[in-house]
Amino acid sequence: MKVVIFAGGYGSRLSEETTLRPKPMVEIGGRPIIWHIMKIYSHYGFNDFVVLAGYKADYIKDYFINYAMINSDFTVDLATGEFKWLRRALEPWKITVLDTGLNTMTGGRLRRARDVIGDRRFLLTYGDGVSDTDIAATIELHERDGNWITLTAVSQPGRYGALGLSDDGTRVHAFREKRIGDGGLINGGFFVCEPEVFDLIEGDDTVWEEGPMEKALHMGKVGSHWHQGFWQSMDSLRDKMVLEKAWESGDAPWKLWDPTPG
């Protein structure tokens, strides 16, 4: 199953960092946050990634093209051109980076990747948030309930739109604006999607959350996995500091993979 990552926005709320690089490339513990996200999925056995780039797409392309060189040790003889790997970083990843346009909205970015994703179920998330959510459990719930979209519902105070959920927390019945500090549940990404969602996207101006998700909601095809553990997006310098501190503690909640180097 492919993992699709939104990575094309301007990241204007984190402008102190994103004037130089796209937000998914802002580092936590010396690694871009998109790397952390990919490691989470890889922990569950998902290693085929489609990165929907836009703003400063070249930065993302350069990183993955040069990933082995950056993260490995080697010896090179400049006189003869002889090259030898000493320690090579080997992530089991297949990565497709698509430049989906500078000002394309999220739904439009996803639509542009339709041919790459194909007519199969896929995973989808934002390139700026990490969690210890159980992706396998989300997929199981999605299959059980026959949804087109299953999102991960999380608790987060402040600036996000809230969700109205069924009593058992498995079905979304409303998206609504959220008052600051009201403690409601929000869309935390980490979606499971069916290919039918592509037919709900009209064009480049379509916003994923306002178009396809709303349409699927009215069709009764949006479910939720209520995750009560750790979730954190990186929308400000304060958020970045929270994540940095967690990583430096040696006990970052989203670090589900083994403690070996890399």
C-alpha positions as CSV (number, residue, x, y, z in Angstrom):
1,M,0.0,0.0,0.0
2,K,1.4,3.4,-1.0
3,V,1.8,6.2,1.6
4,V,1.0,9.6,0.2
5,I,2.4,12.7,2.1
6,F,1.2,16.3,1.6
7,A,4.5,18.3,1.4
8,G,3.7,21.3,-0.9
9,G,2.4,24.1,1.3
10,Y,4.2,27.3,2.2
11,G,4.2,26.7,6.0
12,S,3.7,30.4,6.6
13,R,3.1,30.0,10.3
14,L,6.6,28.7,10.7
15,S,8.1,31.3,8.4
16,E,11.3,31.6,10.6
17,E,12.2,28.2,9.2
18,T,10.2,27.9,6.0
19,T,11.7,30.9,4.2
20,L,14.7,28.6,3.7
21,R,13.1,25.2,3.2
22,P,9.7,23.6,2.9
23,K,8.1,22.7,6.2
24,P,8.4,18.9,5.8
25,M,12.2,19.5,5.6
26,V,12.4,21.4,8.9
27,E,14.5,19.3,11.2
28,I,13.8,17.6,14.5
29,G,16.9,16.0,16.0
30,G,18.9,16.6,12.9
31,R,16.4,14.9,10.6
32,P,13.6,16.4,8.5
33,I,10.2,15.8,10.1
34,I,9.1,14.0,6.9
35,W,11.8,11.4,7.7
36,H,10.3,10.9,11.1
37,I,6.9,10.4,9.5
38,M,8.3,7.9,7.0
39,K,9.9,6.0,9.8
40,I,6.6,5.7,11.6
41,Y,5.0,4.2,8.5
42,S,8.0,2.0,7.8
43,H,7.6,0.6,11.3
44,Y,4.2,-0.8,10.2
45,G,5.7,-2.2,7.0
46,F,4.7,0.5,4.6
47,N,7.7,1.6,2.5
48,D,6.4,2.9,-0.8
49,F,6.0,6.7,-0.5
50,V,4.6,9.3,-2.8
51,V,5.6,12.8,-1.7
52,L,3.4,15.6,-3.0
53,A,5.8,18.5,-3.2
54,G,5.2,22.1,-4.3
55,Y,6.9,25.0,-2.4
56,K,10.7,24.5,-2.7
57,A,10.2,21.1,-4.2
58,D,13.8,21.0,-5.3
59,Y,14.9,20.9,-1.6
60,I,12.9,17.7,-1.1
61,K,14.2,16.2,-4.4
62,D,17.8,17.0,-3.5
63,Y,17.5,15.4,0.0
64,F,16.2,12.1,-1.3
65,I,18.5,12.0,-4.4
66,N,21.5,12.4,-2.0
67,Y,20.1,10.5,0.9
68,A,22.6,7.6,0.7
69,M,25.6,10.0,0.5
70,I,24.4,12.2,3.3
71,N,23.7,9.3,5.7
72,S,26.5,6.9,4.9
73,D,30.3,6.7,5.3
74,F,32.5,6.2,2.3
75,T,36.0,6.6,0.9
76,V,36.6,8.4,-2.4
77,D,39.9,8.7,-4.2
78,L,39.7,12.0,-6.1
79,A,42.7,11.2,-8.2
80,T,41.4,7.8,-9.6
81,G,37.7,8.2,-9.0
82,E,37.6,5.0,-7.0
83,F,34.7,4.9,-4.6
84,K,34.0,2.5,-1.7
85,W,31.1,2.4,0.8
86,L,32.1,1.9,4.4
87,R,28.7,2.2,6.1
88,R,25.7,2.6,3.9
89,A,22.3,3.8,5.1
90,L,19.8,1.4,3.7
91,E,16.2,2.3,4.3
92,P,13.8,-0.1,2.6
93,W,12.0,2.8,0.9
94,K,10.8,3.5,-2.6
95,I,10.1,7.2,-2.9
96,T,8.3,9.1,-5.6
97,V,8.5,12.9,-5.4
98,L,6.0,14.8,-7.5
99,D,6.1,18.5,-8.0
100,T,2.3,19.2,-7.8
101,G,2.6,23.0,-8.3
102,L,3.3,26.0,-6.2
103,N,-0.2,27.1,-5.5
104,T,-2.2,23.9,-5.9
105,M,-4.5,23.1,-3.0
106,T,-4.3,19.8,-1.1
107,G,-7.1,18.1,-3.0
108,G,-5.6,19.2,-6.3
109,R,-2.2,17.9,-5.2
110,L,-3.7,14.5,-4.5
111,R,-5.6,14.5,-7.8
112,R,-2.3,15.1,-9.7
113,A,-0.9,11.9,-8.1
114,R,-3.8,9.7,-9.3
115,D,-1.9,7.9,-12.0
116,V,1.0,7.1,-9.6
117,I,-1.3,5.9,-6.8
118,G,-3.5,3.9,-9.1
119,D,-6.9,2.4,-8.3
120,R,-6.0,0.9,-5.0
121,R,-6.4,1.8,-1.3
122,F,-3.7,4.1,0.0
123,L,-2.5,5.8,3.1
124,L,-2.4,9.6,3.4
125,T,-1.0,12.1,5.9
126,Y,0.3,15.6,6.4
127,G,4.0,16.3,6.2
128,D,4.2,18.2,9.4
129,G,2.8,15.9,12.2
130,V,4.0,12.9,14.1
131,S,2.2,10.4,16.4
132,D,2.3,7.0,18.0
133,T,-1.0,6.1,16.5
134,D,-1.7,2.5,15.6
135,I,-1.8,2.6,11.8
136,A,-2.6,-1.1,11.6
137,A,-5.7,-0.6,13.8
138,T,-6.9,2.3,11.6
139,I,-6.7,0.1,8.5
140,E,-8.6,-2.7,10.3
141,L,-11.3,-0.3,11.3
142,H,-11.5,1.1,7.8
143,E,-11.9,-2.3,6.3
144,R,-14.5,-3.3,8.9
145,D,-16.7,-0.3,8.3
146,G,-16.4,0.0,4.6
147,N,-15.5,3.7,4.6
148,W,-13.9,5.7,1.7
149,I,-11.9,7.8,4.2
150,T,-10.9,6.9,7.7
151,L,-9.1,9.6,9.6
152,T,-7.3,9.7,12.9
153,A,-9.1,11.8,15.5
154,V,-7.0,13.3,18.2
155,S,-7.3,15.9,21.0
156,Q,-5.6,19.2,20.5
157,P,-6.5,22.6,22.0
158,G,-6.7,25.7,19.9
159,R,-6.6,26.6,16.3
160,Y,-8.1,23.6,14.4
161,G,-11.5,22.7,13.2
162,A,-13.2,20.1,15.4
163,L,-15.0,16.9,14.6
164,G,-18.4,15.6,15.6
165,L,-18.1,11.8,16.2
166,S,-20.5,9.0,16.9
167,D,-20.7,7.7,20.5
168,D,-18.2,4.9,19.8
169,G,-15.8,7.3,18.1
170,T,-15.7,5.3,14.8
171,R,-17.8,7.6,12.5
172,V,-17.6,11.3,11.7
173,H,-20.9,13.0,11.4
174,A,-19.8,16.7,11.3
175,F,-16.9,19.0,10.7
176,R,-17.2,22.3,12.6
177,E,-15.2,25.3,13.5
178,K,-13.6,25.1,16.9
179,R,-13.4,27.7,19.6
180,I,-10.0,28.3,21.1
181,G,-9.4,25.9,24.0
182,D,-12.7,24.0,23.8
183,G,-10.8,20.7,23.9
184,G,-12.6,19.0,21.0
185,L,-11.4,16.3,18.8
186,I,-9.6,17.2,15.5
187,N,-8.6,15.6,12.3
188,G,-5.0,14.4,12.9
189,G,-4.4,13.0,9.5
190,F,-3.0,9.5,9.2
191,F,-5.8,8.6,6.8
192,V,-6.8,5.4,5.0
193,C,-8.4,6.2,1.7
194,E,-10.2,4.3,-1.1
195,P,-9.5,5.3,-4.8
196,E,-13.2,6.5,-5.0
197,V,-12.1,9.7,-3.4
198,F,-10.4,10.9,-6.6
199,D,-13.8,11.3,-8.2
200,L,-14.7,13.8,-5.4
201,I,-11.9,16.1,-6.4
202,E,-12.8,18.8,-8.9
203,G,-9.5,20.4,-9.7
204,D,-6.3,22.2,-8.5
205,D,-8.4,24.6,-6.4
206,T,-10.0,21.8,-4.4
207,V,-9.1,21.7,-0.7
208,W,-9.0,18.1,0.6
209,E,-10.7,18.9,3.9
210,E,-13.4,21.1,2.4
211,G,-14.2,19.2,-0.8
212,P,-13.7,15.5,-0.9
213,M,-14.0,14.9,2.8
214,E,-17.2,17.0,3.1
215,K,-18.7,15.1,0.1
216,A,-17.7,11.7,1.5
217,L,-19.1,12.8,4.9
218,H,-22.5,13.5,3.5
219,M,-22.4,10.1,1.8
220,G,-21.7,8.4,5.2
221,K,-18.3,7.3,4.0
222,V,-16.0,8.9,6.6
223,G,-14.9,7.0,9.6
224,S,-12.5,7.7,12.4
225,H,-10.0,6.0,14.6
226,W,-10.0,7.8,17.9
227,H,-6.3,7.9,19.0
228,Q,-5.9,8.9,22.6
229,G,-2.1,8.8,22.7
230,F,0.6,11.2,21.4
231,W,0.0,13.5,18.4
232,Q,1.7,16.8,17.6
233,S,1.8,18.9,14.5
234,M,4.6,21.4,13.8
235,D,2.9,24.7,13.0
236,S,5.0,27.1,15.0
237,L,8.5,27.5,16.6
238,R,6.9,26.5,19.9
239,D,5.7,23.3,18.3
240,K,9.2,22.7,16.9
241,M,10.7,23.2,20.4
242,V,8.2,20.7,21.9
243,L,9.2,18.1,19.4
244,E,12.9,18.8,19.8
245,K,12.7,18.5,23.5
246,A,10.9,15.2,23.2
247,W,13.5,13.9,20.8
248,E,16.4,15.0,22.9
249,S,15.0,13.3,26.0
250,G,15.6,10.0,24.3
251,D,12.0,8.9,24.7
252,A,10.1,10.6,21.8
253,P,6.6,9.0,21.8
254,W,6.5,8.8,18.0
255,K,9.8,6.8,17.8
256,L,8.2,3.4,17.3
257,W,11.1,2.0,15.4
258,D,14.1,0.2,16.9
259,P,16.9,2.2,18.5
260,T,19.6,1.1,16.0
261,P,21.4,4.0,14.2
262,G,19.3,5.9,11.7
